[in-house]
Amino acid sequence: MSSEPGFLTTRLDEAIGWARKFSIFQYPFVTACCGMEYMATACSHYDVDRFGAGLPRFSPRQADVLFVVGTISHKMAPVLKRIYDQMAEPKWVVSFGVCTCTGGFYDNYATVMGIDTIMPVDVYIPGCPPRPEYVLDGLLKLQAKIQAQHSSGERPVPEQRPVLSERQRVEGPEVVA
């Protein structure tokens, strides 16, 4: 008997990976203005339900994706970490908005400079606030990671935090007309 997977088990693994990537149960942790753009993705124009992520769960034990939306303060960080710890494996984290990714324009003692200092982040969605199209793109990246994790059995390496140049930190992001 060979050690290579057979046709039936390979097809079954692909089917299970496909089913998992289209059954995303998200827990929205919304704290700031990015929440409006997050809610816009559920509207009919963008319809996040097409991607199997339309029904949020407000219990961490029922969710497998944590959407962290908005600014996180150091006072709120332990609560966010507890929610992350209560989620069952496999769990995924999406960092939504520049304040969540890097601390944004807040450069003070009260704001967490990126939630990757608290927990691993699988997908970053940058922007202030990110457009719903970016949210859908981030969701597609997350689906690809979920399917790859199931087929290989190993979790993909979390993304690295976006790095701003010194010019972008001082002058802000460039606006393309």
C-alpha positions in Angstrom: 0.0 0.0 0.0 1.5 3.4 -1.0 1.7 6.4 1.3 0.2 8.8 -1.3 -3.4 9.8 -0.7 -5.9 8.2 -2.9 -8.4 9.8 -5.3 -11.3 9.5 -2.8 -9.5 11.0 0.2 -8.0 13.8 -1.9 -11.4 14.8 -3.3 -12.9 14.5 0.2 -10.3 16.9 1.6 -10.9 19.4 -1.2 -14.7 19.2 -0.5 -14.2 19.8 3.2 -11.8 22.7 2.6 -14.3 24.2 0.1 -17.2 23.9 2.7 -15.1 25.4 5.5 -14.1 28.4 3.4 -17.7 29.2 2.7 -18.9 28.8 6.2 -17.1 31.6 8.1 -18.7 32.5 11.4 -17.3 35.9 12.3 -17.2 37.7 15.6 -17.2 41.5 15.0 -15.2 43.4 17.6 -16.2 46.9 16.5 -14.9 49.9 18.4 -14.6 52.9 16.1 -15.5 54.7 12.9 -14.5 51.7 10.7 -17.6 50.0 11.9 -19.7 51.9 9.2 -17.6 50.5 6.4 -17.7 47.1 8.1 -21.6 47.2 8.1 -21.6 48.4 4.5 -20.2 45.1 3.4 -23.4 43.3 4.5 -25.6 45.6 2.4 -27.0 44.4 -0.9 -24.4 46.3 -3.1 -21.5 44.3 -1.7 -23.3 41.4 0.0 -20.7 39.6 2.0 -23.2 36.7 2.3 -22.1 35.5 -1.1 -18.8 34.5 0.5 -20.4 32.6 3.4 -19.6 35.2 6.0 -22.9 37.1 6.3 -24.1 36.0 9.7 -22.1 37.4 12.6 -21.9 35.4 15.8 -21.8 37.4 19.1 -20.3 34.6 21.1 -16.6 33.8 20.8 -17.4 30.1 21.3 -19.5 30.0 18.1 -17.1 32.1 16.0 -14.0 31.1 14.1 -13.0 34.5 12.7 -12.4 37.5 14.9 -12.9 40.8 12.9 -11.1 43.5 15.0 -12.5 46.8 13.6 -11.2 50.1 14.9 -8.9 51.6 17.5 -7.9 49.3 20.4 -6.8 51.0 23.6 -4.6 49.4 26.2 -7.5 49.3 28.6 -9.5 47.3 26.0 -6.7 44.9 25.0 -7.2 42.4 27.9 -10.9 42.0 26.9 -9.9 41.5 23.3 -7.3 38.9 24.3 -9.9 37.0 26.4 -12.3 36.9 23.5 -9.5 35.5 21.3 -8.6 32.9 23.9 -12.3 31.8 24.2 -12.5 31.0 20.5 -12.2 27.4 19.4 -9.5 26.2 17.1 -9.0 26.8 14.2 -9.4 30.5 14.8 -8.5 33.4 12.5 -8.0 37.1 13.1 -8.7 39.9 10.6 -7.2 43.4 11.4 -9.6 45.9 9.9 -8.5 49.5 9.4 -5.2 51.4 9.9 -5.8 52.0 13.6 -6.1 48.3 14.2 -3.2 47.4 12.0 -0.6 49.9 13.2 -2.2 52.3 15.7 -3.1 54.7 12.9 -2.6 58.4 13.5 -2.7 57.8 17.3 0.8 58.0 18.6 0.1 58.1 22.4 0.3 56.0 25.5 -3.4 54.9 25.4 -3.5 53.2 21.9 -2.2 49.7 21.0 0.2 50.1 18.1 -1.2 47.2 16.1 -3.1 44.2 17.5 -0.3 41.9 16.4 1.3 42.8 19.7 -1.6 41.0 21.4 -2.5 38.1 19.1 -1.4 36.7 15.7 -3.1 38.4 12.7 -4.0 36.4 9.6 -5.2 39.1 7.3 -4.6 42.9 7.4 -7.2 45.2 5.7 -5.6 48.6 5.6 -7.3 52.0 5.1 -8.9 54.8 7.0 -11.6 53.5 6.7 -11.1 50.6 4.3 -13.5 50.5 1.5 -15.9 47.5 1.3 -14.0 46.3 -1.8 -10.9 45.9 0.4 -12.9 44.1 3.0 -14.1 41.6 0.3 -10.5 41.2 -0.9 -9.4 40.5 2.6 -12.2 38.0 3.0 -11.0 36.2 -0.2 -7.5 36.1 1.2 -8.8 34.6 4.4 -10.8 32.0 2.5 -7.7 30.9 0.6 -5.8 30.5 3.9 -8.7 28.5 5.4 -8.8 26.1 2.4 -5.0 25.8 2.3 -4.9 25.0 6.0 -7.4 22.2 5.6 -5.7 20.6 2.6 -2.2 20.8 4.0 -3.1 20.3 7.7 -0.8 23.2 8.6 -1.8 26.7 9.4 -0.4 29.3 7.0 2.1 31.8 8.5 0.3 35.0 9.7 0.8 38.1 7.6 3.4 40.7 8.5 2.2 44.1 9.6 2.2 46.7 6.8 5.1 49.1 7.2 4.8 52.8 6.5 7.7 54.8 5.2 8.8 57.8 7.3 7.3 60.1 4.6 3.9 58.4 4.9 4.0 58.6 8.7 4.7 62.4 8.6 2.6 63.5 5.5 -0.1 60.8 5.6 -1.0 58.4 2.7 -1.0 59.7 -0.8 -4.3 60.4 -2.4 -4.7 59.2 -5.9 -7.1 61.3 -8.0 
